[in-house]
Amino acid sequence: MEMHVVKNKQRSLRFWTGCSRAAALGALTLLGLQPACGDGGDASGAGAASGTSVGTAGGGGGGSGGSGGSAGQGGGAPASAPNPLAAPLVDALTRALSDGDEATLAAHLGPKAFYVDARGRSDAADALRALLDGGPWIIESRVDSHNDVFRVQVRRNDEVSVLFGAVGGEGLASWLALAAPPPSDPASTSPVIRAYQQAWMAGEEGRAALIEQCWADGARYVDPTADVTGRPGLDGTIAAFQSALPDATLVPASGALEAHGLVHFLWRIEGAGMPPLDGMDVGFVDEAGALTLIAGFFGPLSPP
């Protein structure tokens, strides 16, 4: 077990890395969060809180950033807990695909659900057929979820991918996306995704221009610390990140997989006196090429 100290101008934090993702979540407390490091738990990712729950009151910050509030604004809020509906949904889909059970599979897809993989995007009834035609998958990690989104590593036809998705209040899939590993070279990234990535390190004026280039009206950004919509919401979230960790850098750790409206890439936060934090984003672009969703996930996936 190793202790780290993370500091910024307002506060400092000591946290232990004796449980999975503690180093990642420890740094996030500087954004006004109260993450807790849980035990292994079950497939849902839930578990009794163990170790030490660490947190500080968020900075005063003005306003909020949408339904979830921007990290570091409005006095601080707890990080999003794992969604208890995500793992049962993944389990049901996995069993249905293994059994070729069309009825069960259909029963777990929302009425407007869509599915994206390397072959393309399929909507409504076509999503059911595309899932069945792709064949069964093998789960190779625990389900990691927050808010309404989730990710899990799967193997299908000897290819390792990440299954991303969103689950509605009734436990039905709103969308599913099976993403292969993104290309390794960041130079392959499109201008839209590059503008989004650069916005996270840009100053106020430059950031607004970059967000205007890449972010659709009403687009949603969601991660364990924030759930915001629109350009002001994204701008406020980025500003809060920069204020809380002024010495940190956020850099691409891969190129971007961009196909059939789906985007997926890796990133890393470095500096600020903390261990590197690796993460991944998944999202979608509209017909004009602007981002309509980015869902961010922190740290590595845990073994099953």
C-alpha positions as CSV (number, residue, x, y, z in Angstrom):
1,M,0.0,0.0,0.0
2,E,1.4,3.4,-1.0
3,M,0.5,6.9,0.1
4,H,0.3,9.8,-2.3
5,V,-0.1,13.5,-1.6
6,V,-1.9,15.7,-4.1
7,K,-1.9,19.5,-3.7
8,N,-3.2,22.6,-5.3
9,K,-3.4,26.2,-4.1
10,Q,-6.5,25.7,-2.0
11,R,-6.2,22.2,-0.5
12,S,-4.0,19.1,-0.2
13,L,-5.0,15.5,0.1
14,R,-3.3,12.3,1.2
15,F,-4.7,9.1,-0.2
16,W,-3.8,5.4,-0.3
17,T,-3.5,3.3,-3.3
18,G,-4.4,0.0,-1.5
19,C,-7.5,-0.5,-3.6
20,S,-8.3,-0.3,-7.3
21,R,-8.7,3.2,-8.8
22,A,-7.8,4.9,-5.5
23,A,-5.0,6.9,-7.1
24,A,-7.4,8.1,-9.8
25,L,-10.2,8.9,-7.5
26,G,-8.0,10.5,-4.9
27,A,-6.9,13.2,-7.3
28,L,-10.5,13.9,-8.2
29,T,-11.3,14.9,-4.6
30,L,-9.5,18.1,-5.5
31,L,-12.5,18.8,-7.7
32,G,-14.8,18.9,-4.7
33,L,-15.8,15.2,-4.8
34,Q,-16.1,12.6,-2.1
35,P,-15.0,9.3,-3.7
36,A,-15.0,6.2,-1.7
37,C,-12.8,3.2,-2.5
38,G,-15.0,0.1,-2.3
39,D,-14.2,-3.6,-2.0
40,G,-14.4,-6.0,-4.9
41,G,-18.1,-6.3,-4.7
42,D,-20.1,-8.2,-7.3
43,A,-20.5,-8.0,-11.0
44,S,-22.4,-4.7,-10.6
45,G,-19.3,-3.0,-9.3
46,A,-21.1,-2.4,-6.0
47,G,-19.4,-3.3,-2.7
48,A,-19.3,-2.3,0.9
49,A,-17.2,0.8,1.4
50,S,-13.8,-0.1,2.6
51,G,-10.7,1.8,3.2
52,T,-11.2,5.6,3.8
53,S,-13.7,7.8,2.1
54,V,-11.9,11.0,1.3
55,G,-13.2,14.3,0.3
56,T,-13.1,18.1,0.8
57,A,-15.7,20.7,0.4
58,G,-15.7,22.0,-3.1
59,G,-14.7,25.5,-4.0
60,G,-17.2,28.2,-3.8
61,G,-17.6,28.2,-7.6
62,G,-20.5,29.9,-9.3
63,G,-23.6,28.3,-10.6
64,S,-24.0,24.7,-11.7
65,G,-23.2,22.8,-14.8
66,G,-26.5,21.2,-15.7
67,S,-28.2,18.2,-14.1
68,G,-25.2,16.8,-12.4
69,G,-23.3,20.0,-11.7
70,S,-19.8,20.7,-12.8
71,A,-17.0,19.3,-10.7
72,G,-15.7,21.9,-8.3
73,Q,-18.7,24.2,-8.7
74,G,-21.6,24.7,-6.3
75,G,-19.9,23.5,-3.2
76,G,-18.9,20.0,-4.1
77,A,-20.9,16.8,-4.6
78,P,-20.2,13.0,-4.4
79,A,-19.0,11.2,-7.4
80,S,-21.6,9.2,-9.3
81,A,-22.0,5.7,-7.8
82,P,-22.1,2.6,-10.0
83,N,-25.4,2.1,-11.7
84,P,-27.0,-1.0,-10.2
85,L,-28.9,-1.7,-13.4
86,A,-25.8,-1.9,-15.7
87,A,-24.3,-5.2,-14.7
88,P,-27.6,-7.1,-14.8
89,L,-28.3,-5.7,-18.2
90,V,-24.9,-6.8,-19.5
91,D,-25.4,-10.3,-18.0
92,A,-28.9,-10.7,-19.6
93,L,-27.6,-9.6,-23.0
94,T,-24.6,-11.9,-22.7
95,R,-26.8,-14.9,-21.9
96,A,-29.3,-14.1,-24.6
97,L,-26.6,-13.8,-27.3
98,S,-25.0,-17.1,-26.1
99,D,-28.4,-18.9,-26.3
100,G,-29.5,-17.1,-29.5
101,D,-32.6,-16.0,-27.5
102,E,-34.1,-13.3,-29.6
103,A,-37.1,-12.7,-27.3
104,T,-35.0,-12.1,-24.2
105,L,-32.6,-9.9,-26.2
106,A,-35.5,-7.8,-27.5
107,A,-36.9,-7.5,-24.0
108,H,-33.7,-5.8,-22.8
109,L,-33.5,-3.2,-25.6
110,G,-35.4,0.1,-25.2
111,P,-37.9,1.1,-28.0
112,K,-35.4,3.5,-29.6
113,A,-32.2,1.6,-28.9
114,F,-29.4,1.6,-31.4
115,Y,-26.3,-0.5,-31.8
116,V,-23.0,0.4,-33.4
117,D,-20.1,-1.9,-34.2
118,A,-17.5,-2.2,-37.0
119,R,-20.2,-3.1,-39.5
120,G,-22.2,0.0,-39.0
121,R,-25.1,1.5,-37.0
122,S,-28.4,-0.3,-36.6
123,D,-31.6,1.2,-35.2
124,A,-34.7,-0.2,-33.5
125,A,-35.5,-3.7,-34.8
126,D,-32.3,-3.8,-36.9
127,A,-30.3,-3.4,-33.7
128,L,-31.6,-6.7,-32.5
129,R,-30.7,-8.5,-35.7
130,A,-27.2,-6.9,-35.8
131,L,-26.5,-8.1,-32.3
132,L,-27.6,-11.6,-33.0
133,D,-25.7,-11.7,-36.3
134,G,-22.5,-10.7,-34.5
135,G,-22.6,-13.8,-32.3
136,P,-22.0,-14.2,-28.6
137,W,-19.3,-12.5,-26.6
138,I,-17.3,-13.4,-23.6
139,I,-17.1,-11.0,-20.7
140,E,-13.5,-10.3,-19.7
141,S,-13.8,-7.6,-17.0
142,R,-16.2,-6.3,-14.4
143,V,-18.8,-3.8,-15.5
144,D,-17.8,-0.2,-14.8
145,S,-20.7,2.2,-14.7
146,H,-21.6,5.7,-13.5
147,N,-24.7,7.8,-14.1
148,D,-26.5,5.9,-16.9
149,V,-23.5,4.8,-18.9
150,F,-21.3,1.7,-18.6
151,R,-18.3,-0.1,-20.2
152,V,-17.1,-3.7,-20.0
153,Q,-14.3,-5.6,-21.9
154,V,-15.6,-8.4,-24.1
155,R,-14.1,-10.9,-26.5
156,R,-16.0,-11.8,-29.6
157,N,-14.5,-14.0,-32.4
158,D,-11.1,-13.8,-30.8
159,E,-11.2,-9.9,-30.9
160,V,-11.0,-7.9,-27.7
161,S,-13.3,-4.9,-27.6
162,V,-15.0,-2.6,-25.1
163,L,-18.8,-2.7,-25.0
164,F,-20.1,0.7,-24.1
165,G,-23.8,1.4,-23.5
166,A,-26.4,3.4,-21.6
167,V,-29.2,1.9,-19.4
168,G,-32.5,3.5,-18.8
169,G,-34.6,3.6,-15.6
170,E,-36.3,0.4,-16.4
171,G,-33.0,-1.5,-17.0
172,L,-33.3,-1.4,-20.8
173,A,-30.4,-0.5,-23.1
174,S,-30.8,2.9,-24.7
175,W,-27.8,2.3,-26.9
176,L,-24.9,-0.1,-27.2
177,A,-21.5,0.3,-29.0
178,L,-18.9,-2.3,-29.5
179,A,-15.6,-0.5,-30.0
180,A,-12.2,-2.0,-31.0
181,P,-9.0,-0.6,-29.5
182,P,-8.4,2.9,-31.0
183,P,-5.4,3.4,-33.3
184,S,-2.1,4.1,-31.4
185,D,-1.1,7.2,-33.4
186,P,-2.8,10.5,-32.2
187,A,-1.9,12.0,-35.5
188,S,-4.8,10.0,-37.1
189,T,-7.4,12.0,-35.0
190,S,-9.9,14.1,-37.0
191,P,-10.0,17.9,-36.5
192,V,-13.3,17.7,-34.6
193,I,-11.9,15.3,-32.0
194,R,-8.6,17.2,-31.9
195,A,-10.5,20.4,-31.1
196,Y,-12.3,18.7,-28.3
197,Q,-9.1,17.4,-26.8
198,Q,-7.3,20.7,-27.1
199,A,-10.2,22.5,-25.4
200,W,-9.3,20.8,-22.1
201,M,-6.0,22.6,-22.0
202,A,-7.0,25.9,-23.6
203,G,-7.5,29.2,-21.9
204,E,-10.9,30.8,-21.6
205,E,-11.1,32.5,-25.0
206,G,-9.4,29.8,-27.0
207,R,-11.5,27.2,-25.2
208,A,-14.8,28.8,-26.3
209,A,-13.7,28.8,-29.9
210,L,-12.6,25.2,-29.8
211,I,-15.9,24.1,-28.2
212,E,-17.8,26.0,-30.8
213,Q,-15.9,24.0,-33.5
214,C,-16.6,20.5,-32.0
215,W,-19.7,20.6,-29.7
216,A,-23.2,20.3,-31.0
217,D,-26.1,22.3,-29.5
218,G,-27.4,20.3,-26.6
219,A,-24.5,17.9,-26.6
220,R,-24.0,16.0,-23.4
221,Y,-20.7,15.4,-21.4
222,V,-20.9,12.8,-18.6
223,D,-18.2,11.3,-16.4
224,P,-18.1,10.2,-12.7
225,T,-17.8,13.8,-11.7
226,A,-20.2,15.7,-14.0
227,D,-23.3,15.4,-16.2
228,V,-23.8,18.6,-18.3
229,T,-25.3,19.6,-21.6
230,G,-24.6,22.3,-24.0
231,R,-21.5,24.4,-24.7
232,P,-21.7,26.4,-21.4
233,G,-21.9,23.1,-19.5
234,L,-18.8,21.7,-21.1
235,D,-17.0,25.0,-20.8
236,G,-17.7,25.1,-17.1
237,T,-16.6,21.6,-16.5
238,I,-13.3,22.2,-18.2
239,A,-12.8,25.5,-16.3
240,A,-13.4,23.7,-13.0
241,F,-10.9,21.0,-13.9
242,Q,-8.3,23.6,-14.8
243,S,-8.9,25.5,-11.6
244,A,-8.7,22.5,-9.4
245,L,-5.6,21.0,-11.0
246,P,-3.7,24.0,-12.6
247,D,-0.5,22.1,-12.9
248,A,-2.0,19.0,-14.6
249,T,-1.9,18.2,-18.3
250,L,-4.5,16.2,-20.2
251,V,-3.0,14.6,-23.3
252,P,-4.3,12.0,-25.9
253,A,-3.0,8.5,-25.2
254,S,-4.1,7.2,-28.6
255,G,-5.6,8.1,-31.9
256,A,-9.4,8.2,-32.2
257,L,-11.5,5.3,-33.5
258,E,-14.1,7.1,-35.7
259,A,-16.6,5.1,-37.6
260,H,-20.4,5.1,-38.2
261,G,-20.8,8.1,-36.0
262,L,-19.0,6.4,-33.1
263,V,-15.8,7.9,-31.5
264,H,-13.5,6.3,-29.0
265,F,-10.1,7.3,-27.7
266,L,-7.8,7.1,-24.7
267,W,-6.3,9.9,-22.6
268,R,-4.0,10.6,-19.7
269,I,-3.8,13.2,-17.0
270,E,-0.2,13.9,-15.8
271,G,1.5,16.2,-13.3
272,A,-0.1,18.1,-10.4
273,G,1.9,15.9,-8.0
274,M,-0.3,12.9,-8.6
275,P,0.2,9.5,-10.3
276,P,-0.8,9.5,-14.0
277,L,-4.5,8.9,-14.5
278,D,-5.5,7.0,-17.6
279,G,-9.0,7.0,-19.0
280,M,-11.1,6.6,-22.1
281,D,-13.9,8.4,-23.8
282,V,-16.7,7.2,-26.0
283,G,-19.1,9.3,-27.9
284,F,-21.1,10.1,-31.0
285,V,-21.1,12.7,-33.7
286,D,-24.0,14.0,-35.7
287,E,-24.4,14.2,-39.5
288,A,-22.5,17.5,-39.5
289,G,-19.6,15.9,-37.7
290,A,-20.2,17.7,-34.3
291,L,-20.0,15.8,-31.1
292,T,-23.4,15.0,-29.5
293,L,-22.1,12.9,-26.6
294,I,-18.9,12.2,-24.7
295,A,-18.9,9.7,-21.9
296,G,-15.7,9.5,-19.9
297,F,-14.4,6.7,-17.8
298,F,-11.5,6.8,-15.3
299,G,-8.8,4.2,-14.7
300,P,-8.4,0.6,-16.0
301,L,-11.1,-2.0,-16.2
302,S,-11.0,-4.5,-13.3
303,P,-10.7,-8.3,-13.9
304,P,-14.0,-10.2,-13.6
